[in-house]
Amino acid sequence: MARYRCTVCNYILDEKREGVKFKDLPENWRCPVCNSPLNTFILLSKQVEYKEGDSTVSEVMVKQMAEWGIQYVFGIPGTSSLGVVDAIRQEDRIKYIQVRHEQTAAMMASAYGKLTGHLAACLTVAGPGATNLATGLYDAKLDHSPVLAITGMVKRQLLGPGSFQEIDQHSFFEPLTVFNKVLMSPEQTTNLTTLGMKHALLERGVSHIGIPNDVQKEPFRGRPVPFEGSFPNNAVSQPIFLVLQAAQAINQAKRPVILAGFGAMGQGDVLISFAEKIDAPITTTFRGKGVINEAHEFYVGSHGTIGSTASTVLVDETDLLIVIGSSFSDMTQIPEKRTVQIDLDPLMIARQYPVEVGLWGNSAELLPQLVGMVKEKERPEYRKEIADLKQEWLDLLDEEADGTRTPIRPQYIIKVLNEMLADDAIITLDTGENGWWFGRNFWMKKTQKMLMSGYLATMGFGLPAALASQLVYPDRQVACITGDGGFSMVMADFVTAVKYELPVKIFLMNNHQLAMIMQEQKVENYHNWQTELKNPNFASFAHKCGGTGIRVEKPEELTAAVEEALKTSGPVLVDIETDPRRFIQD
């Protein structure tokens, strides 16, 4: 029998205790604590009977990780981590994924946390292996993704004098972690492992445990600490009078606008009920794309640098913003307005300017309360204005997506993908022009999910995120939208997709430029310099790796190429000759 964890509130569904298999629950079943849907639950672990016997520190550590639901470890084996690697080999509940660069391992772990709300681990050796994790772990830190990083270290007696591959790993990881310890004795094993995972999940960040090579092999007997009973419930709410105060502010508004961020994920149905009751439009942050079906009449596009003209007008002219789960990034460009704000992180409340009502708590708890308290409104003139603004925006996007120009326009590429990707596809983005066009032009379906590098905005995130997504959802379509600059940073790990038979579909906008930098040089009146890229034949590269490569040079070839990619069983890379210019004046 298995146990499942609600990643919103930490409620544990124990199949043995409940007497029902998780897969047999009805589709409309909801968490009994926070009312979140089935897709917020993740497998915690299968129940195992433990018999104490001779074990090593590494074996006890890995059993504890499995007990708390870690299913994947990403990394490269090496001298100073071999004890932990061998313990993973013996643990059936954890799968080890060998990558070709530690940066990929950390980015996969970060993507896993963003996608599931639960932990994956990355494991490397001392020195260069540890330092190579930094970019992916900073991505997790800044986007509040839970990750457990484990690094081997030199033997205890060699710490300090400058041994081979020795660096001050504790100091190196200190700025980017919520928990950072060195496991120096067997007696610390269970305590530090559980604390590391607990801090990562509750503080939504990176935990690091360094473990010297000799400690990994030390004998130790210990039983894993169960997850249930070790965690607080996250169904955090506010006093009724504060929720009522927020409802009163909403009732008084004439032109309310709902702005949903990543923190509102999983609450799409409630958001739509809320919008329909108060007759208000919904806009999202970039990371909030996919929180609702964007075909809904009240959705007006994203806000900010990739935002729609409809969202910009409505937010500028609103008399009340209702902001749910947004960090007020400078890229989202949320103006100072009368605001009702909901956020699980108290430091996000009134982050940029004072708010009228700040509700510190879980949107899964607070949104249904608000829906029950606000008055039903009918605003026919406002609704017509919303519909007209949205249609103007859609008309503009359709006009831009010219399917006759060569090189192929990025707007046309996004239009074709928008029409052809599965309604439940997982879409991963790289940083650069490819992501900009996706955020601006792609309209998410209700069951699609999107992953990106938010605050760090690191190039190279798309492919690792796609690999992690395909592991989590083996039966769903996973599409990576990337550029030639970002993909080339991690392209060695295309062979990881081939090795583990992960049928990811990569759509590469090949414009032979660092096109976003080219655009920024233009905007700031600099000469265009050092943005040109000398590229290989990416389709041929994919073929040489053992996957499928498809080359697209003309717009009339694109639809057939996408169709072929999506029906091919293995990993596919579609190399699309793309126009680097952002807009073309006729």
N, C-alpha and C positions, 0 to 999 in steps of 0.2 A: 504494500500500500504506500501511496506517496503523500507528500504534504506540499501545499501551495501557499505562497505568500502574496498578499495584496500589497503591491508596491506603493500604494497611496497611503494606507493607514497601518500596515504591518500585521493585519489580521491573518491568522494561520488557519487554512482549511485543511483539516486532517481527514483523509478519505476513510481511515479506519474508524475514527471517532464519529464522523458524520454518516457513515454507512452508505456512501454514494461515491461513484467514480467521478472525477472531475470532468472527464469527457462526456459523461451522461447528463450533466447539468443542462437545463434549458437555456437557449440563447439569451433570453431576457433576465436570467438570474443575476442578482446584484450582491455585492458584498454586504453582509448584514450589519456591518459597523459604519462604513462610509458611503454605501450605496454606489460604489464604483462598478463598472461593468466587468465581465469576465476577462477582457483583454488586458486588464491591469494586474492579473495574477501571473506569477511565474513559479515554475517548479522549484521547490526548496530542496528537497532530497527524498530519496526513498528510505524507508525505515530499515535500519540494519541492526542486528543483534551484535553487540560488541563483547568480545572475550579478552580480558586483559592478558597480555603475554609480552614476550620480549619484542621491543620495537626500538626504532631510532627516533631522534628528535624530528627528523624530516618526515618520517612516516606518521607520527602523531600530528604534526602540523598539517599535513595534507589531508588526513582524516577529518580534522577539525574544519578545514576549508570545505570539504565535501558535505559535512554535516550541516553547514550553513548555506548550502546551495550553490557554491561555486562549481560550475560545470565545465569551464574552459580556462586553460592557462596558455598564454601566447608567449613565445620566446625562441631563443637559440641556446642549445646546451653548451656548456663550457666547463673548464676545470673547477672553478670555484662554486659551481652550482650543481655538481653531479649527484650529490646526496638527495637534494630535493627533486631533481629530474627523475631519479630512479624510484623515489616514493610515489611520484605521479604515475609512473609506469605500472605500479602495482595497484593503483586505485581505480576501480572500474567506473566510478561515478564521475570522474574527471577526464576530459579529453585534452591532450596536449597538442597544440597546433604549432608546428615549426615554421617560422617565417624566415625571410632572407635579410631583414634588417630590424634591429630592436625598435626603431621608430615606428615601424608598422605594428609591432606587438603592442606598444603603448596606445597607439591610435585605435587599434581593434578593441582594446579593453575600454577605452573612453567611449567609443561608439556603442559598445555593448551596454554600458551603463546608461547612456542616453536613450537607447532603444527600449530597454527592459526595466530600468529603475533598480536593477540588481547588480551584483558584483561579478566581474571577471578578474583574472589576475594576469600580470605579465611578469616573466621571470628571466633574469639575465645574470651574467657574470660580473665580477668586480671590474672596476675601472671603466674601459670604453663601453662595455655593455650597459653599465649603469648610466653613463653620460648620454648614450644614444637614446635612452628613454625620455629625455627631458622634454622634447617638443610635444610628444603625445600626452605626457602627464600634465604639462601646462595647459593643454587643450582641455583636459578633464577638470583641472582646477578651476579654470575661468568659466567653464560651462556647467559647473556643479554636477559632474558625473562621478559616481562612486567607482573607485578602482583600488585594487590591492596590488602594489608593486613589491616584488620580492627580489632581492639581489644577493648573490653570493659575495663573500668577502674572503680575504686571505685569512690564514690561520691566526688564532688569537695571539700567539706568541710573536707573530710577524707584523701585527698592527703597530704603526707608529714610525718605524725607522725608514720608510720609503721602499717597501718591497715591490717586487714585480707586480704590475697592474694594481697597485694599491693607491687609492685616493681617499680623501676624507669624505666618505660617502654620506655619513650622517649630516655633515654641514652642507653637502651638495643638495640633499633632498629637503632640507629644512624649509626653504622659502616656498616650496610648492606643495607641501603636505599638511593635512590636518592631524596626522599621527605619524611619528617618525622615531623608530626605536631599533636598537641593535640587540639581537637575541644572543646573549653571552653565556647562558647556562641552561641546561635541560629543564630545570624547574620553571623557567619562564615561558616554556613553549606554548601551553594551552592559553595562558593568560594574555600574552602578547598577541597571539594569533586572533583570539576572539576580540580583543580590544581594537586591533587594527581594522577588522571587518566592521565592528560596531561604529567606530568613528567615521569610516568611509560612508556607511549607509546613512547615519543620522546627520552628519555634517555635510553630506553630499560632496565628497572630495576624495583626494588621494591619500591613502595610507601606505607607508613604506616600512618594510621590515628587512633589515640587513642581517645576514646569518653567516658567520665565519665558517669556512670549509670544514674545520675539525668539529665544530659543534653539530653540524648536520649529521654526523655519523655517531654521535654519542648515544649510548643506550638510554631509553626513557620509557617508563610505563605511564600511560594516561588514558583516560576515557574522554571522548569529546563532550563538550558542553552543548546541550541542545539549544536551538534557536528560540523555540517557544519558551517564554518565561524570562528571556534575556533582553527583550526589547520593549520600549514603551510603544503605545499606540499613537499613531500620527493623526488621528481624527481630531485635529485641533480646531476649535471654534472660538467664538467671542460671546460676551454677554448679550442677551436679547436686546437690551436697550441700545447697544451700539449698532446692531444689525437693523433695528427699527429706525435709527437715525439715518443710516445709509438709505433705507427704503424711502424715507421722507424726502431726502435730497433728490432721489430719482423721480419721485412723484411730482416734484415741483418743476422738473426740467421740461423745457419745450423742445429742445433738439439734442437729446442724449445720444452719445455714441459709445458703443462697447468696443474696447481694445483688448484683445486676448493675446497673451504671450505663451511661451513654452509651458509655464506653470499651470495653464488651463487644460493641458493635454488630458484626454480621457473624459472630459466633461462636455463634449460636443452637443449631446442631446439636450442637456440642461441649458447650455448657452443659447441654443435655438429657441427653446421654450421661453427663456428670459427675453430674448429679442422680440419674439412674436407677441409677448404679453405687453411690453412697453412700447412696441412699434419703433424700434431703434435699429440702425445698421450695425453690422459687425465688421471691424477691420482687425488685422493681426500684425504682429511683428513678423520679421522674416522667419525666426525660429518657431513661431506659432503657426506657420502654414500647415494645414492639415488638421487643425483642431476641429473644424467642421467641414462638411461638404461645401466646397467653394462655389458650387452651382446654385446654392440657396439664394433666393431673391434678396436677402438682407446682407449678403456678403459683398463688400465693395472693394476687395483687393487688399494688399498689404500696405503698411504705412512706412514712411522713411525714405531712404535713398533709393530703394528698389520699388517704392510704392506707387499706387495708382493716383491719377488726378482726382478720381472720385473720393478716395480716402482723404487726400490732402484738403479738398474743399470742405468736406463734412467735419473733419477734425478741427480745421481752422475756425469754422463757424458754429461749433457746438457750444452749448451753455453748460454741459456737464459731461466729463469723460468718466467712464466706468472701466478702470484698468485692472485686469485680472492676470496675475502671474507674469508681469513684465519687469525687466530690470532697468528700464529707462536708458538703454544704450544711446549714445550720441548718434548712432546710425539710424535708430528708429525715429529720432527727431520729434519726440512728444512735446508739444508746446505747453506752457503754463496755463492751466485752465482750472475751473472748479472741478475737483476730482474726488471720486469714490474709488478707493484702491483696496484690492485683496491680494495678500501675498503671504506665503508660508515663512519667508525670511523677514524678520522684523526690520532688518537694516535696509530692506528695499522700500519700506513704507516711507513716503515723502523723501525719496532719495535725491530728487532734483529740486523740488519746491514743496511748500506745505500743501497738504491735502485737506479737503473738507471732512472726510471720514476715512480713516485708515483701519481696515479690518485685518488683523494679524491672525492668519489661520489657513486651513486647507480649503481650497476652492471646492473640493468635493463635499465639504460640510456647509460652507457659507453660501454657495450659489443656490442650492435648493431652498435654503431659508429665505434668501432674498426674493426668489421667484414667488414664494408663498406670501410675502409681505407687501410687494409692490402692487399698485393699482393697475388694472388693465386700461390701456390707452389705445385710442384710435386717432392716428394722425394722417389722414388721407393726403394732404398736401405735401407733408414731409416724405411720405412713402413714394409719391410720384417723383419728387425731387431726387430721392435715392435711386429710383429705377432709371431716370433720365441720365443722371451722372454716370451710373454703371454702364449703361448702353453706349454712351459716348466713349468711355474707356475701352470697351470691347471692340467698338468700331475702329478705334485707333490701332489697337493691337492687330486686328485683322488686316488693316491696311498695310501695316509694317511687315507682315509675314508674307513677303513677296516670294512666291515659289518659282520665279523665272530667272532670278539673277544668279550669276556665277562670278566669284565664289559664292557658295551657299550662304544665305543670310541666317544668322543665329536665331532670329525670331521665327523663321520658317522651320528650323530644326526643332525648336521647342513646340511649335504648333503640331508637327507630326508626332512627336513623342506624347504630347498631351492627348492626342486622339488614339494612340495605339498601345500605350502602356496599360497593364491590367488595372482594374479598379481597386485591387488590394496590393498593388506593387509597393515595395520598399524602394525609395529613391534616395541615393546618397550623392552629395554634391562636393565638388572641389571648390577651392577659393579662386576667384578670378572672374573673367567675363562670363564664363559658363554659368556660374552661380548667380551672377547679376541678372542674366537673361531668364534663368529659371524663376527666380523670385518675382520678377516683374511680369512674366508672360504665362507661367504655368498655373493651371487651376486644379487644385487638389480635390480628389474624391474623398468621400467620408472614411473609407477604410484604407486609404493610402497613408504611408508614413514617410517622413522626410528627415534625413540626418545631415548635419553640416557642422563645420567648425565655426562656432559663433564668435565669441569674444577674441580668441587668439587669431582666428581667420587664417589658419595655416594652410599653405598649399600642400598637396599630397594626402589630404584626408579622405578623398572620395573612394579610392580603391580599398584601403584598409576597412573603412566603414562598410563597404559592400561585402567584403569577406565575412565580417562579423555578422552582418544582417542575414546572409545566406545560411550561416550556422544556426542562428536562432530560428529562422523561418525557412527550413529546407524545401518546403512545398510551395513557397510563394516566389513570385517574380522579383528579382532584385536588379535594379538598373542604376548604374553609376554614370552620372553626367560630369565630365571632367574636361580639362583642357590639356594642350600639349605641354605647357609649363608644369602644371601640377602632377600630371600622370608620370612625366619623366623622372620626377623625384622619387617615386616608389615603384617604378615599372618592373623591377626585379621580382616583386611579389605577385605578378601575374602568374608566375609558375606555382605559387602557393595555391591559387585557385585551381590550377591544373592538377597539382598533386593530390588535393583533397576533394577533387571532383565537385567543386562549387560552381554552379552554372551561372555566374554573374554575367550581366550584359553591360559592357562598357561603351558609352557613346562619347567619343572623343572629338571635341571641337578643335580641329587642327588649323589654327590661323597663323602659325609660324611667328607668333609674337607673344610677348608678355603683354597682352592687349590692354589689360586694365592699367598697367603702368604707362603704356603708350598714351592712353586717354588722359591719365593724370598729368603727364608731361604737357600735353596739349592744353589742358585746363589752366595749368599754372604758367603757361607761356615759356616753357623750356623747349629746347630742341629735342626732337625724338631721337634718342640715342641708346644703344645697348639693350634694346628690347627684342631685337630680331633673334629667332631661334633656328638653329640648324638641326632639323629633325630627321630621324631615320624613317623608314617605311614602317609605321606602327602596325599595320595589318600583317605585314610579313613577319614582324617580330612576334606577334601573337601566334602565328602559325608555327614558327620555329620553337616556341615554348610548348607546343602540343595542344594549343587551343585553336579557335577559329578566328581568322582575321578577314574583315571585309573593308574594302576601300570604296569611298563614295566621293566622286569629283563633280557630279552634275546634280542639280536639284531633282530632276526627273528620276534619278536612281535611288533617292533617299527612302521613299516609302517601301520599296521592295527590299532594300537592305535592312531596314528596321524589322520588317516582317520575317525575313530570313533569320536575323539574329534572335528574335524572340521565340522562334520555333526550334532553334538548334539546342541540343540537349546539354552541351558543355559550356565552358566559359567562352565568351565571344567579345572581340574588340571591333567596333565599327569606327574606322578612321575617316572623319568627315572633313573635307577641304572647306574651311569656313572663312568668311569675310571678317577681317580684323576690325573693320570700321564700325563704330557704334551706330551711327545713322548716316544715311546717304541722302543728300539733297538732290531732288530731280531738277 
